[in-house]
């Protein structure tokens, strides 16, 4: 996890613009570099480093002797870099995983380079020999990237929008800062003036496609066919492989543990593999919540079962309310459920940074979207509709859950790992028959749960525990965190303000006081950035006015809660 920032064709002094690069400094607390491009005085790179792999040669922009004309600024982790180096017999100058991009680009070009990367990434690649600039972002947008491009060819790129919002340019018209689309690359011609011209924007991978790098994976071809036992075995194999490849780190590994199915499977598999790989330390797990919250109790049970070094972070509504503005600043988003669930993740990440030495943090994001885990999937009109909704949610992860997970951890200089979003695992799961993936017997994620039944990986009651939204499970069943937040907001937003919401905020007008409150803070921080959240996250097929599962008529809490 790092912060990348770059300018091409600036009309103003770069030293003035450099202050914008410092707005994403939290993403890389270990080192900072600001570097001009030889021969292009108005082009530069800024890089904030969090050292995870190759502590000696990991500074960027990365340049190596073999390709002196290539400049790489990239944020992410490439899990198959050793494997690709072996297969293609590349001679590496560093131990860093980023170097593989330079070799792949030189041999295969930008599109094949991007499609061969098994990992999470956002990159800016400059080729001064061929006068080209390339941008690219991983399939699910786990790593963020924003760009600003003026009509006259000034290009600015940053890991987070806040690194671009105060960038000035010579154009009279307003220029929008936009998120770079996941699974895409863009190619630009670089002019002598340092300005650029976009010549190609293409998708290199979609979540429903088998990834091109799959043929080089250490887990070879899987047994074919859709017999239930075969499918369950394949799910286990690919999931364990997804966790194993993400053990790549020179810093201590930990795991968020809410006590729900997803984080419990990740934590249990992580602890199991850490023992096999003989990690020199126990895996730390982290839970946050009120003492009587369902999450805290369930996480405690899982941690005891798997033998992790468990830490609990107490949570009160007052603490949550106090950090809402900070959270919106880091999220760059005003979506209601994203903010609610980000508060707990932000506070637990703060604890990890301040009180422990864990830096690489595993988490369960992506499982609900992939395996139809949201309670509203029970109301899907057909397996086909459920499958289509699952793909839609996967494609929008970068706007909601993945955005939350990246920004709340990055705010405290932590590196996020999300094994449920492994390319091979997701492509396989989405290739299964639609009827196989729907909720069964009143239980969502039935296929995923049954794949691990009888494996003794996690306690049975946790394996079959009902879905509880992270923002709901923080507090007791008697009172949700969102209820406390709404009570606080009641005195902050008056009825007449809400009535005028459509006039005040014509794009995506908020319908509730909570929505209005969040939007007000967002507009104060990022005026003109409202389109970064194209719509609110809401359940489908059900007449919902609130995104919380607890407000839905089909919600049934577990009996032991």
Secondary structure, DSSP 8 states (H G I E B T S, - for coil): --EEEEEES-SS-HHHHHHHHGGGGGG-BSEEEEEEETTEEEEEEEEEE---S-TTT--SSEEETTEEEEEEEEEEEETTHHHHHHHHT---SSS-TTHHHHHHHHHH-HHHHHHT--EEEEEEEEETTTTEEEEEE-TT--S--EEEE-TT--EEEESSGGGTTT---S-SS---EEE--TTEEEEEEE-TTS-EEEEEEEE---TTS--GGGGG-SS-----S--HHHHHHHHHHHHHHHHHHTT--SSEEEEE--SSHHHHHHHHHHHHHHHHTT-SS--EEEEEE-TT-HHHHHHHHHHHHHT-EEEEEE--HHHHHHTHHHHHHHHT---HHHHHHHHHHHHHHHHHHHH--EEEEE--TTHHHHTT-SGGGGG-SSHHHHHHHHHHHHHTGGGTHHHHHHHHHHTTT-EEE-GGG-HHHHHHHHHS-HHHHS-BTTBTTHHHHHHHTTS-SS-HHHHT-----HHHHTS-TTS-HHHHHHHHHHTTS-HHHHHTHHHHT-SS---SHHHHHHHHHHHHHSTT-GGGS-S----SSS--SSS-GGGSTT----TT-
